[in-house]
Amino acid sequence: MTAQDRFAFVIAGKPVAPPLTLSWRAHVDADAVVDGHGKGLQFAEIVNPFGLAIERRLDLSPLLARDPAAAGIVIDGLTEEVRIAIQRAIESGAAGVLYRLHGATARHCTPMEYGGYFLERDRELLGALKNSAITVLFVVASEEPYLDLLGDLPSDVFGWDAACGATVSDVRAIRKGALLAEIPDADVLLQAPAGLSQLLEDPKNAYVSI
């Protein structure tokens, strides 16, 4: 059975042995690898609009409070960048996409801010991947993620950082389908460096307000 077949089985809710594996910056052999770090199926890494803001040290919260319309224009620009990155990943022939979702955590914004300004944009961007590649949604949050807001976002596999304390049982209560985590009873076993979410998140006081 090929790695592609194994993913198809797991996405359809059928168990496989040995467990399906995805390597993300771990440089180990796995069924799938993100951005070429191994010999498995090649997955592209896509960062969501909030994640682009984090990478550029843009603190959107003051602008959202001061001028929501202006903030919307900034977020729309970031969203278009992500849309282009997704199209390029599809055109490159990537077998899958790991969509790195930032922002749905108390560390970065309130549930109202994420739900009001980012949730539907993430939904639209993930929807663009439907039937084009295996889609893995990974929630970057080492603590207090708003998993209940994300349960119905479109993806083949739903992943999260186990460091936040959420178990497979916790996530199954809000999400059907294949789950990915650094937890043995997850449907897809994530192989990643310890503390990856912390490496991908910047403290709020390091941001530049706009």
Secondary structure, DSSP 4 states (H G I P E B T S, - for coil): --HHHHHHHHHTT---SSPEEEESSS-S--SEEETTSSSSEEEEEEE-HHHHHHHTTEE-HHHHHH-HHHHHHHHHHHHHHHHHHHHHHHHTT-SEEEEEE---BTTT--HHHHHHHTHHHHHHHHHTTTTTSEEEEEE--SS-B-HHHHTTS--SEEEE-GGG---HHHHHTT--SEEEESSTTSSEEEE--TTHHHHH---GGGSEE-
